[in-house]
Amino acid sequence: MSALNQHDEPDRDPLLVPRTAIESRKVTHAHRSIPVWVRFAFDDGRPEQTDKGFALAWTDRHVLVQVLWRMSYYQAAREFWVEAGQVRRRLIEPQWIGRTA
């Protein structure tokens, strides 16, 4: 059987900042998404998880991040508001095909 046909449970959502806690007039949107590392915590006993993502917007206390999140049998881009302390910048090195940097 193909792995695409095996239905797994989707990943449960991490502990998040509710959208109602975000003051929309204080949100700053990025002109270009910023590469970041995001540390997620869970309330079901799973250990913390750090994922690659992109910062799309922020306030003085929160960051809107987009990450690949496992759904039933595929990964999809999901957006989460998280505490600013859970996010740190990530560097994406330029790459050239067939040449060294």
Residue pairs with C-beta under 8 A, 6 or more apart in sequence:
3 73
4 73
4 74
5 73
6 73
7 72
7 73
8 70
8 72
8 73
9 72
10 69
10 70
10 71
10 72
11 69
11 70
11 71
12 42
12 44
13 80
14 40
14 41
14 42
14 49
14 80
14 82
15 40
15 41
15 42
15 43
16 80
16 81
16 82
17 62
17 81
17 82
17 83
18 81
19 81
21 62
21 81
22 59
22 62
22 81
23 59
26 59
26 60
27 57
27 58
27 59
27 64
28 57
28 58
28 59
29 56
29 57
30 55
30 56
30 57
30 58
33 54
33 55
33 56
33 66
34 54
34 55
34 89
35 52
35 53
35 54
35 89
35 90
35 91
35 92
36 52
36 53
36 54
36 55
36 63
36 65
36 87
36 88
36 89
36 90
37 50
37 51
37 52
37 53
37 87
37 88
37 89
37 90
38 50
38 51
38 52
38 53
38 65
38 67
38 80
38 82
38 86
38 87
39 48
39 49
39 50
39 86
39 87
40 48
40 49
40 50
40 51
40 80
40 82
40 86
41 48
41 86
42 48
42 49
51 67
51 68
52 67
52 68
52 90
53 65
53 66
53 67
53 68
54 65
54 66
54 67
55 63
55 64
55 65
55 87
56 64
56 65
56 66
56 79
57 63
57 64
58 64
58 84
60 84
61 83
61 84
62 81
62 82
62 83
62 84
63 81
63 82
63 83
63 84
63 86
63 87
64 79
64 80
64 81
65 79
65 80
65 81
65 82
65 87
66 77
66 78
66 79
67 77
67 78
67 80
68 75
68 76
68 77
68 78
69 75
69 76
69 77
69 78
93 101
94 101
95 101
